[in-house]
Amino acid sequence: MYFAALLARTEDGWEASDTELDDVETLSDLTDLAREASVDEDTVLVYIEQEDAWFGVVRVDGEEDPRIYVSDASAAARSSYGEILLTDEMLGREPGAEDEIAALEELVDLDGTEDGEPERSAPAPVDPDEDGSDPDAVPAGPIGELGVLADLGMSEKELLTLQTDALSEIAEAVGAAEVLESVR
């Protein structure tokens, strides 16, 4: 089960709302959702959590690129909403590499033969890198911008140590605990 909330900073403090992510398919969609909640292009925090398995914070400041932190990349990678947050740049991948692989897989059947071609024995697996690591593997643990909340009252160290009920602790640190409770 997921929980998602938007915290938008205003002149009068923070405004909070829980949000549905059913129509969000990309990071761009999520960023647009945050910008729509923004007052005078001020800071908006989007918080997504999957039942204590992982959480992510996306910070949008006006028209700047979103800043992202994910508590456990490998857990988030197994989640449809987590995949939205794990950009190629964060994972150190070539942008669009997954699209190229998907296009090639459409051209060739899963057994490696084209339509009508006799099946061949599968080639021996090849190590992706000389050291045996998979360049497409998602690292376990936190990933992203550790200082995403530093100027709002939560240090990198505090962010790294969050476990359960992370949203409440983040809201407390940024001064939005009361408004958050009104939407929970």
Secondary structure, 3 states (H helix, E strand, C coil): CEEEEEEEEECCEEEEEECCCCCCCCHHHHHHHHHHHCCCCCEEEEEEEECCCEEEEEEEECCCCCEEEECCHHHHHCCHHHHHHCCHHHHCCCCCHHHHHHHHHHHCCCCCCCCCCCCCCCCCCCCCCCCCCCCCCCCCCCEECHHHHHHHCCCHHHHHHCCCCHHHHHHHHHCCHHHHHHHC
